[in-house]
Amino acid sequence: MEILLKAIEEDQNTYNFIRLFGKDNLNPPIMEELKAIYYKIRTVGISFKEVKSKTLATIDNIRVDLGGI
């Protein structure tokens, strides 16, 4: 918890990520969700850099057919 709070204070990206949850504080459900994400990533055995790369590649490949909306 202390590491996450320090990251929020020092890193704008971490702060923005936490703000995506729409909460002003890190109540237990949010912390549990963050820990679950962390453990899933670590269980698979890939680095966070790889997760970032794969996530951004997936986002870059999303195509929306505006005509179908």
HTML snippet that shows the backbone in 3Dmol.js (N, CA, C, O; Angstrom):
<script src="https://3Dmol.org/build/3Dmol-min.js"></script>
<div id="view" style="width:600px;height:400px;position:relative"></div>
<script>
const pdb = `
ATOM      1  N   MET A   1       0.822  -1.187   0.000  1.00  0.00           N
ATOM      2  CA  MET A   1       0.000   0.000   0.000  1.00  0.00           C
ATOM      3  C   MET A   1       0.867   1.251   0.000  1.00  0.00           C
ATOM      4  O   MET A   1       0.574   2.214  -0.709  1.00  0.00           O
ATOM      5  N   GLU A   2       1.941   1.238   0.799  1.00  0.00           N
ATOM      6  CA  GLU A   2       2.823   2.401   0.863  1.00  0.00           C
ATOM      7  C   GLU A   2       3.489   2.675  -0.484  1.00  0.00           C
ATOM      8  O   GLU A   2       3.647   3.827  -0.887  1.00  0.00           O
ATOM      9  N   ILE A   3       3.874   1.610  -1.168  1.00  0.00           N
ATOM     10  CA  ILE A   3       4.514   1.768  -2.476  1.00  0.00           C
ATOM     11  C   ILE A   3       3.543   2.397  -3.463  1.00  0.00           C
ATOM     12  O   ILE A   3       3.913   3.295  -4.220  1.00  0.00           O
ATOM     13  N   LEU A   4       2.303   1.925  -3.455  1.00  0.00           N
ATOM     14  CA  LEU A   4       1.300   2.478  -4.368  1.00  0.00           C
ATOM     15  C   LEU A   4       1.027   3.944  -4.054  1.00  0.00           C
ATOM     16  O   LEU A   4       0.935   4.761  -4.970  1.00  0.00           O
ATOM     17  N   LEU A   5       0.896   4.288  -2.786  1.00  0.00           N
ATOM     18  CA  LEU A   5       0.651   5.679  -2.406  1.00  0.00           C
ATOM     19  C   LEU A   5       1.808   6.578  -2.827  1.00  0.00           C
ATOM     20  O   LEU A   5       1.592   7.701  -3.283  1.00  0.00           O
ATOM     21  N   LYS A   6       3.035   6.086  -2.674  1.00  0.00           N
ATOM     22  CA  LYS A   6       4.201   6.862  -3.109  1.00  0.00           C
ATOM     23  C   LYS A   6       4.171   7.059  -4.625  1.00  0.00           C
ATOM     24  O   LYS A   6       4.456   8.150  -5.119  1.00  0.00           O
ATOM     25  N   ALA A   7       3.825   6.000  -5.359  1.00  0.00           N
ATOM     26  CA  ALA A   7       3.746   6.104  -6.827  1.00  0.00           C
ATOM     27  C   ALA A   7       2.681   7.105  -7.246  1.00  0.00           C
ATOM     28  O   ALA A   7       2.874   7.858  -8.200  1.00  0.00           O
ATOM     29  N   ILE A   8       1.558   7.116  -6.535  1.00  0.00           N
ATOM     30  CA  ILE A   8       0.485   8.063  -6.861  1.00  0.00           C
ATOM     31  C   ILE A   8       0.969   9.488  -6.647  1.00  0.00           C
ATOM     32  O   ILE A   8       0.665  10.372  -7.447  1.00  0.00           O
ATOM     33  N   GLU A   9       1.709   9.716  -5.590  1.00  0.00           N
ATOM     34  CA  GLU A   9       2.217  11.052  -5.299  1.00  0.00           C
ATOM     35  C   GLU A   9       3.264  11.508  -6.311  1.00  0.00           C
ATOM     36  O   GLU A   9       3.339  12.693  -6.636  1.00  0.00           O
ATOM     37  N   GLU A  10       4.069  10.575  -6.807  1.00  0.00           N
ATOM     38  CA  GLU A  10       5.221  10.937  -7.630  1.00  0.00           C
ATOM     39  C   GLU A  10       5.006  10.780  -9.127  1.00  0.00           C
ATOM     40  O   GLU A  10       5.743  11.368  -9.918  1.00  0.00           O
ATOM     41  N   ASP A  11       4.014  10.001  -9.531  1.00  0.00           N
ATOM     42  CA  ASP A  11       3.857   9.697 -10.949  1.00  0.00           C
ATOM     43  C   ASP A  11       2.453  10.053 -11.432  1.00  0.00           C
ATOM     44  O   ASP A  11       1.464   9.497 -10.953  1.00  0.00           O
ATOM     45  N   GLN A  12       2.375  10.966 -12.366  1.00  0.00           N
ATOM     46  CA  GLN A  12       1.088  11.416 -12.887  1.00  0.00           C
ATOM     47  C   GLN A  12       0.324  10.287 -13.571  1.00  0.00           C
ATOM     48  O   GLN A  12      -0.904  10.243 -13.491  1.00  0.00           O
ATOM     49  N   ASN A  13       1.023   9.378 -14.239  1.00  0.00           N
ATOM     50  CA  ASN A  13       0.346   8.265 -14.902  1.00  0.00           C
ATOM     51  C   ASN A  13      -0.339   7.340 -13.896  1.00  0.00           C
ATOM     52  O   ASN A  13      -1.462   6.888 -14.118  1.00  0.00           O
ATOM     53  N   THR A  14       0.353   7.065 -12.787  1.00  0.00           N
ATOM     54  CA  THR A  14      -0.245   6.228 -11.749  1.00  0.00           C
ATOM     55  C   THR A  14      -1.460   6.917 -11.155  1.00  0.00           C
ATOM     56  O   THR A  14      -2.493   6.288 -10.928  1.00  0.00           O
ATOM     57  N   TYR A  15      -1.332   8.208 -10.907  1.00  0.00           N
ATOM     58  CA  TYR A  15      -2.449   8.977 -10.366  1.00  0.00           C
ATOM     59  C   TYR A  15      -3.649   8.920 -11.319  1.00  0.00           C
ATOM     60  O   TYR A  15      -4.779   8.691 -10.889  1.00  0.00           O
ATOM     61  N   ASN A  16      -3.396   9.128 -12.598  1.00  0.00           N
ATOM     62  CA  ASN A  16      -4.484   9.100 -13.582  1.00  0.00           C
ATOM     63  C   ASN A  16      -5.129   7.717 -13.660  1.00  0.00           C
ATOM     64  O   ASN A  16      -6.343   7.612 -13.832  1.00  0.00           O
ATOM     65  N   PHE A  17      -4.331   6.656 -13.536  1.00  0.00           N
ATOM     66  CA  PHE A  17      -4.861   5.300 -13.545  1.00  0.00           C
ATOM     67  C   PHE A  17      -5.828   5.095 -12.383  1.00  0.00           C
ATOM     68  O   PHE A  17      -6.917   4.551 -12.566  1.00  0.00           O
ATOM     69  N   ILE A  18      -5.434   5.528 -11.199  1.00  0.00           N
ATOM     70  CA  ILE A  18      -6.292   5.383 -10.025  1.00  0.00           C
ATOM     71  C   ILE A  18      -7.563   6.205 -10.202  1.00  0.00           C
ATOM     72  O   ILE A  18      -8.641   5.773  -9.794  1.00  0.00           O
ATOM     73  N   ARG A  19      -7.450   7.367 -10.795  1.00  0.00           N
ATOM     74  CA  ARG A  19      -8.626   8.228 -11.006  1.00  0.00           C
ATOM     75  C   ARG A  19      -9.633   7.570 -11.953  1.00  0.00           C
ATOM     76  O   ARG A  19     -10.816   7.906 -11.910  1.00  0.00           O
ATOM     77  N   LEU A  20      -9.191   6.642 -12.805  1.00  0.00           N
ATOM     78  CA  LEU A  20     -10.107   5.934 -13.692  1.00  0.00           C
ATOM     79  C   LEU A  20     -11.171   5.164 -12.915  1.00  0.00           C
ATOM     80  O   LEU A  20     -12.255   4.895 -13.433  1.00  0.00           O
ATOM     81  N   PHE A  21     -10.855   4.813 -11.675  1.00  0.00           N
ATOM     82  CA  PHE A  21     -11.815   4.097 -10.854  1.00  0.00           C
ATOM     83  C   PHE A  21     -12.927   5.013 -10.342  1.00  0.00           C
ATOM     84  O   PHE A  21     -13.912   4.545  -9.770  1.00  0.00           O
ATOM     85  N   GLY A  22     -12.763   6.329 -10.553  1.00  0.00           N
ATOM     86  CA  GLY A  22     -13.800   7.269 -10.149  1.00  0.00           C
ATOM     87  C   GLY A  22     -13.912   7.444  -8.646  1.00  0.00           C
ATOM     88  O   GLY A  22     -14.971   7.811  -8.136  1.00  0.00           O
ATOM     89  N   LYS A  23     -12.841   7.187  -7.948  1.00  0.00           N
ATOM     90  CA  LYS A  23     -12.848   7.303  -6.491  1.00  0.00           C
ATOM     91  C   LYS A  23     -11.786   8.305  -6.055  1.00  0.00           C
ATOM     92  O   LYS A  23     -10.768   8.486  -6.723  1.00  0.00           O
ATOM     93  N   ASP A  24     -12.046   8.949  -4.923  1.00  0.00           N
ATOM     94  CA  ASP A  24     -11.083   9.896  -4.380  1.00  0.00           C
ATOM     95  C   ASP A  24     -10.114   9.244  -3.401  1.00  0.00           C
ATOM     96  O   ASP A  24      -9.134   9.861  -2.983  1.00  0.00           O
ATOM     97  N   ASN A  25     -10.389   8.010  -3.042  1.00  0.00           N
ATOM     98  CA  ASN A  25      -9.479   7.319  -2.138  1.00  0.00           C
ATOM     99  C   ASN A  25      -9.372   5.862  -2.546  1.00  0.00           C
ATOM    100  O   ASN A  25     -10.140   5.374  -3.376  1.00  0.00           O
ATOM    101  N   LEU A  26      -8.428   5.190  -1.963  1.00  0.00           N
ATOM    102  CA  LEU A  26      -8.194   3.786  -2.300  1.00  0.00           C
ATOM    103  C   LEU A  26      -8.868   2.902  -1.255  1.00  0.00           C
ATOM    104  O   LEU A  26      -8.204   2.312  -0.403  1.00  0.00           O
ATOM    105  N   ASN A  27     -10.168   2.819  -1.331  1.00  0.00           N
ATOM    106  CA  ASN A  27     -10.877   1.988  -0.367  1.00  0.00           C
ATOM    107  C   ASN A  27     -10.615   0.511  -0.653  1.00  0.00           C
ATOM    108  O   ASN A  27     -10.108   0.175  -1.723  1.00  0.00           O
ATOM    109  N   PRO A  28     -10.947  -0.368   0.277  1.00  0.00           N
ATOM    110  CA  PRO A  28     -10.600  -1.798   0.121  1.00  0.00           C
ATOM    111  C   PRO A  28     -10.995  -2.445  -1.203  1.00  0.00           C
ATOM    112  O   PRO A  28     -10.186  -3.196  -1.750  1.00  0.00           O
ATOM    113  N   PRO A  29     -12.189  -2.204  -1.755  1.00  0.00           N
ATOM    114  CA  PRO A  29     -12.481  -2.873  -3.039  1.00  0.00           C
ATOM    115  C   PRO A  29     -11.518  -2.484  -4.163  1.00  0.00           C
ATOM    116  O   PRO A  29     -11.150  -3.328  -4.980  1.00  0.00           O
ATOM    117  N   ILE A  30     -11.115  -1.233  -4.210  1.00  0.00           N
ATOM    118  CA  ILE A  30     -10.187  -0.800  -5.251  1.00  0.00           C
ATOM    119  C   ILE A  30      -8.814  -1.431  -5.029  1.00  0.00           C
ATOM    120  O   ILE A  30      -8.179  -1.894  -5.977  1.00  0.00           O
ATOM    121  N   MET A  31      -8.362  -1.447  -3.788  1.00  0.00           N
ATOM    122  CA  MET A  31      -7.069  -2.072  -3.495  1.00  0.00           C
ATOM    123  C   MET A  31      -7.096  -3.558  -3.828  1.00  0.00           C
ATOM    124  O   MET A  31      -6.119  -4.091  -4.355  1.00  0.00           O
ATOM    125  N   GLU A  32      -8.190  -4.226  -3.531  1.00  0.00           N
ATOM    126  CA  GLU A  32      -8.299  -5.646  -3.852  1.00  0.00           C
ATOM    127  C   GLU A  32      -8.258  -5.870  -5.360  1.00  0.00           C
ATOM    128  O   GLU A  32      -7.645  -6.828  -5.830  1.00  0.00           O
ATOM    129  N   GLU A  33      -8.903  -4.996  -6.112  1.00  0.00           N
ATOM    130  CA  GLU A  33      -8.887  -5.111  -7.578  1.00  0.00           C
ATOM    131  C   GLU A  33      -7.479  -4.902  -8.121  1.00  0.00           C
ATOM    132  O   GLU A  33      -7.030  -5.645  -8.994  1.00  0.00           O
ATOM    133  N   LEU A  34      -6.787  -3.896  -7.608  1.00  0.00           N
ATOM    134  CA  LEU A  34      -5.409  -3.641  -8.045  1.00  0.00           C
ATOM    135  C   LEU A  34      -4.495  -4.819  -7.710  1.00  0.00           C
ATOM    136  O   LEU A  34      -3.663  -5.214  -8.526  1.00  0.00           O
ATOM    137  N   LYS A  35      -4.648  -5.375  -6.514  1.00  0.00           N
ATOM    138  CA  LYS A  35      -3.840  -6.540  -6.145  1.00  0.00           C
ATOM    139  C   LYS A  35      -4.169  -7.731  -7.031  1.00  0.00           C
ATOM    140  O   LYS A  35      -3.268  -8.480  -7.409  1.00  0.00           O
ATOM    141  N   ALA A  36      -5.432  -7.921  -7.367  1.00  0.00           N
ATOM    142  CA  ALA A  36      -5.821  -9.035  -8.236  1.00  0.00           C
ATOM    143  C   ALA A  36      -5.180  -8.891  -9.614  1.00  0.00           C
ATOM    144  O   ALA A  36      -4.690  -9.868 -10.181  1.00  0.00           O
ATOM    145  N   ILE A  37      -5.185  -7.680 -10.144  1.00  0.00           N
ATOM    146  CA  ILE A  37      -4.550  -7.424 -11.449  1.00  0.00           C
ATOM    147  C   ILE A  37      -3.055  -7.729 -11.351  1.00  0.00           C
ATOM    148  O   ILE A  37      -2.496  -8.402 -12.217  1.00  0.00           O
ATOM    149  N   TYR A  38      -2.420  -7.234 -10.304  1.00  0.00           N
ATOM    150  CA  TYR A  38      -0.989  -7.467 -10.104  1.00  0.00           C
ATOM    151  C   TYR A  38      -0.676  -8.965 -10.028  1.00  0.00           C
ATOM    152  O   TYR A  38       0.240  -9.444 -10.696  1.00  0.00           O
ATOM    153  N   TYR A  39      -1.429  -9.694  -9.222  1.00  0.00           N
ATOM    154  CA  TYR A  39      -1.170 -11.128  -9.053  1.00  0.00           C
ATOM    155  C   TYR A  39      -1.411 -11.903 -10.349  1.00  0.00           C
ATOM    156  O   TYR A  39      -0.684 -12.852 -10.641  1.00  0.00           O
ATOM    157  N   LYS A  40      -2.415 -11.514 -11.123  1.00  0.00           N
ATOM    158  CA  LYS A  40      -2.656 -12.193 -12.397  1.00  0.00           C
ATOM    159  C   LYS A  40      -1.486 -11.986 -13.343  1.00  0.00           C
ATOM    160  O   LYS A  40      -1.055 -12.919 -14.021  1.00  0.00           O
ATOM    161  N   ILE A  41      -0.973 -10.769 -13.389  1.00  0.00           N
ATOM    162  CA  ILE A  41       0.166 -10.479 -14.262  1.00  0.00           C
ATOM    163  C   ILE A  41       1.388 -11.271 -13.803  1.00  0.00           C
ATOM    164  O   ILE A  41       2.074 -11.881 -14.623  1.00  0.00           O
ATOM    165  N   ARG A  42       1.662 -11.265 -12.514  1.00  0.00           N
ATOM    166  CA  ARG A  42       2.830 -11.961 -11.992  1.00  0.00           C
ATOM    167  C   ARG A  42       2.698 -13.470 -12.135  1.00  0.00           C
ATOM    168  O   ARG A  42       3.696 -14.152 -12.365  1.00  0.00           O
ATOM    169  N   THR A  43       1.489 -14.006 -12.003  1.00  0.00           N
ATOM    170  CA  THR A  43       1.278 -15.446 -12.127  1.00  0.00           C
ATOM    171  C   THR A  43       1.609 -15.929 -13.534  1.00  0.00           C
ATOM    172  O   THR A  43       2.149 -17.020 -13.716  1.00  0.00           O
ATOM    173  N   VAL A  44       1.286 -15.117 -14.512  1.00  0.00           N
ATOM    174  CA  VAL A  44       1.556 -15.473 -15.902  1.00  0.00           C
ATOM    175  C   VAL A  44       3.061 -15.437 -16.169  1.00  0.00           C
ATOM    176  O   VAL A  44       3.560 -16.141 -17.047  1.00  0.00           O
ATOM    177  N   GLY A  45       3.769 -14.620 -15.415  1.00  0.00           N
ATOM    178  CA  GLY A  45       5.224 -14.583 -15.540  1.00  0.00           C
ATOM    179  C   GLY A  45       5.737 -13.608 -16.575  1.00  0.00           C
ATOM    180  O   GLY A  45       6.856 -13.758 -17.065  1.00  0.00           O
ATOM    181  N   ILE A  46       4.946 -12.619 -16.913  1.00  0.00           N
ATOM    182  CA  ILE A  46       5.432 -11.603 -17.851  1.00  0.00           C
ATOM    183  C   ILE A  46       5.642 -10.298 -17.094  1.00  0.00           C
ATOM    184  O   ILE A  46       5.093 -10.096 -16.011  1.00  0.00           O
ATOM    185  N   SER A  47       6.433  -9.432 -17.672  1.00  0.00           N
ATOM    186  CA  SER A  47       6.741  -8.171 -17.011  1.00  0.00           C
ATOM    187  C   SER A  47       5.635  -7.150 -17.285  1.00  0.00           C
ATOM    188  O   SER A  47       4.829  -7.302 -18.202  1.00  0.00           O
ATOM    189  N   PHE A  48       5.629  -6.121 -16.467  1.00  0.00           N
ATOM    190  CA  PHE A  48       4.655  -5.061 -16.681  1.00  0.00           C
ATOM    191  C   PHE A  48       4.924  -4.324 -17.986  1.00  0.00           C
ATOM    192  O   PHE A  48       3.997  -3.802 -18.605  1.00  0.00           O
ATOM    193  N   LYS A  49       6.188  -4.276 -18.412  1.00  0.00           N
ATOM    194  CA  LYS A  49       6.510  -3.661 -19.706  1.00  0.00           C
ATOM    195  C   LYS A  49       5.861  -4.446 -20.842  1.00  0.00           C
ATOM    196  O   LYS A  49       5.349  -3.863 -21.797  1.00  0.00           O
ATOM    197  N   GLU A  50       5.887  -5.774 -20.731  1.00  0.00           N
ATOM    198  CA  GLU A  50       5.240  -6.605 -21.756  1.00  0.00           C
ATOM    199  C   GLU A  50       3.733  -6.401 -21.744  1.00  0.00           C
ATOM    200  O   GLU A  50       3.102  -6.325 -22.798  1.00  0.00           O
ATOM    201  N   VAL A  51       3.157  -6.312 -20.547  1.00  0.00           N
ATOM    202  CA  VAL A  51       1.715  -6.070 -20.441  1.00  0.00           C
ATOM    203  C   VAL A  51       1.370  -4.731 -21.078  1.00  0.00           C
ATOM    204  O   VAL A  51       0.389  -4.618 -21.813  1.00  0.00           O
ATOM    205  N   LYS A  52       2.175  -3.725 -20.793  1.00  0.00           N
ATOM    206  CA  LYS A  52       1.953  -2.401 -21.374  1.00  0.00           C
ATOM    207  C   LYS A  52       2.021  -2.458 -22.895  1.00  0.00           C
ATOM    208  O   LYS A  52       1.158  -1.924 -23.592  1.00  0.00           O
ATOM    209  N   SER A  53       3.063  -3.116 -23.396  1.00  0.00           N
ATOM    210  CA  SER A  53       3.246  -3.217 -24.842  1.00  0.00           C
ATOM    211  C   SER A  53       2.068  -3.929 -25.504  1.00  0.00           C
ATOM    212  O   SER A  53       1.553  -3.468 -26.522  1.00  0.00           O
ATOM    213  N   LYS A  54       1.644  -5.049 -24.927  1.00  0.00           N
ATOM    214  CA  LYS A  54       0.518  -5.804 -25.496  1.00  0.00           C
ATOM    215  C   LYS A  54      -0.783  -5.018 -25.403  1.00  0.00           C
ATOM    216  O   LYS A  54      -1.594  -5.037 -26.329  1.00  0.00           O
ATOM    217  N   THR A  55      -0.978  -4.330 -24.291  1.00  0.00           N
ATOM    218  CA  THR A  55      -2.195  -3.539 -24.120  1.00  0.00           C
ATOM    219  C   THR A  55      -2.252  -2.411 -25.137  1.00  0.00           C
ATOM    220  O   THR A  55      -3.285  -2.194 -25.770  1.00  0.00           O
ATOM    221  N   LEU A  56      -1.147  -1.694 -25.296  1.00  0.00           N
ATOM    222  CA  LEU A  56      -1.126  -0.590 -26.250  1.00  0.00           C
ATOM    223  C   LEU A  56      -1.275  -1.086 -27.693  1.00  0.00           C
ATOM    224  O   LEU A  56      -1.917  -0.430 -28.512  1.00  0.00           O
ATOM    225  N   ALA A  57      -0.691  -2.228 -27.996  1.00  0.00           N
ATOM    226  CA  ALA A  57      -0.835  -2.800 -29.339  1.00  0.00           C
ATOM    227  C   ALA A  57      -2.289  -3.170 -29.605  1.00  0.00           C
ATOM    228  O   ALA A  57      -2.800  -2.951 -30.703  1.00  0.00           O
ATOM    229  N   THR A  58      -2.949  -3.729 -28.601  1.00  0.00           N
ATOM    230  CA  THR A  58      -4.366  -4.078 -28.749  1.00  0.00           C
ATOM    231  C   THR A  58      -5.205  -2.830 -28.961  1.00  0.00           C
ATOM    232  O   THR A  58      -6.080  -2.803 -29.826  1.00  0.00           O
ATOM    233  N   ILE A  59      -4.940  -1.802 -28.173  1.00  0.00           N
ATOM    234  CA  ILE A  59      -5.686  -0.545 -28.318  1.00  0.00           C
ATOM    235  C   ILE A  59      -5.452   0.050 -29.691  1.00  0.00           C
ATOM    236  O   ILE A  59      -6.391   0.530 -30.326  1.00  0.00           O
ATOM    237  N   ASP A  60      -4.209   0.027 -30.159  1.00  0.00           N
ATOM    238  CA  ASP A  60      -3.890   0.583 -31.479  1.00  0.00           C
ATOM    239  C   ASP A  60      -4.619  -0.158 -32.601  1.00  0.00           C
ATOM    240  O   ASP A  60      -4.891   0.424 -33.651  1.00  0.00           O
ATOM    241  N   ASN A  61      -4.935  -1.427 -32.386  1.00  0.00           N
ATOM    242  CA  ASN A  61      -5.584  -2.236 -33.420  1.00  0.00           C
ATOM    243  C   ASN A  61      -7.102  -2.214 -33.360  1.00  0.00           C
ATOM    244  O   ASN A  61      -7.763  -2.847 -34.183  1.00  0.00           O
ATOM    245  N   ILE A  62      -7.661  -1.493 -32.396  1.00  0.00           N
ATOM    246  CA  ILE A  62      -9.126  -1.407 -32.310  1.00  0.00           C
ATOM    247  C   ILE A  62      -9.639  -0.525 -33.450  1.00  0.00           C
ATOM    248  O   ILE A  62      -9.154   0.586 -33.666  1.00  0.00           O
ATOM    249  N   ARG A  63     -10.603  -1.031 -34.152  1.00  0.00           N
ATOM    250  CA  ARG A  63     -11.210  -0.275 -35.240  1.00  0.00           C
ATOM    251  C   ARG A  63     -12.705  -0.171 -34.979  1.00  0.00           C
ATOM    252  O   ARG A  63     -13.353  -1.154 -34.620  1.00  0.00           O
ATOM    253  N   VAL A  64     -13.240   1.016 -35.160  1.00  0.00           N
ATOM    254  CA  VAL A  64     -14.658   1.251 -34.941  1.00  0.00           C
ATOM    255  C   VAL A  64     -15.285   1.644 -36.267  1.00  0.00           C
ATOM    256  O   VAL A  64     -14.812   2.553 -36.950  1.00  0.00           O
ATOM    257  N   ASP A  65     -16.348   0.951 -36.617  1.00  0.00           N
ATOM    258  CA  ASP A  65     -17.104   1.289 -37.824  1.00  0.00           C
ATOM    259  C   ASP A  65     -18.183   2.282 -37.428  1.00  0.00           C
ATOM    260  O   ASP A  65     -19.243   1.904 -36.931  1.00  0.00           O
ATOM    261  N   LEU A  66     -17.895   3.560 -37.657  1.00  0.00           N
ATOM    262  CA  LEU A  66     -18.838   4.599 -37.234  1.00  0.00           C
ATOM    263  C   LEU A  66     -20.166   4.499 -37.973  1.00  0.00           C
ATOM    264  O   LEU A  66     -21.189   4.970 -37.475  1.00  0.00           O
ATOM    265  N   GLY A  67     -20.158   3.902 -39.131  1.00  0.00           N
ATOM    266  CA  GLY A  67     -21.394   3.712 -39.879  1.00  0.00           C
ATOM    267  C   GLY A  67     -22.331   2.727 -39.219  1.00  0.00           C
ATOM    268  O   GLY A  67     -23.544   2.783 -39.424  1.00  0.00           O
ATOM    269  N   GLY A  68     -21.776   1.820 -38.424  1.00  0.00           N
ATOM    270  CA  GLY A  68     -22.568   0.818 -37.743  1.00  0.00           C
ATOM    271  C   GLY A  68     -23.111   1.265 -36.399  1.00  0.00           C
ATOM    272  O   GLY A  68     -23.840   0.532 -35.730  1.00  0.00           O
ATOM    273  N   ILE A  69     -22.746   2.470 -36.019  1.00  0.00           N
ATOM    274  CA  ILE A  69     -23.195   2.961 -34.702  1.00  0.00           C
ATOM    275  C   ILE A  69     -24.486   3.744 -34.840  1.00  0.00           C
ATOM    276  O   ILE A  69     -25.019   4.237 -33.846  1.00  0.00           O
TER     277      ILE A  69
END
`;
const viewer = $3Dmol.createViewer("view");
viewer.addModel(pdb, "pdb");
viewer.setStyle({}, {cartoon: {color: "spectrum"}});
viewer.zoomTo();
viewer.render();
</script>
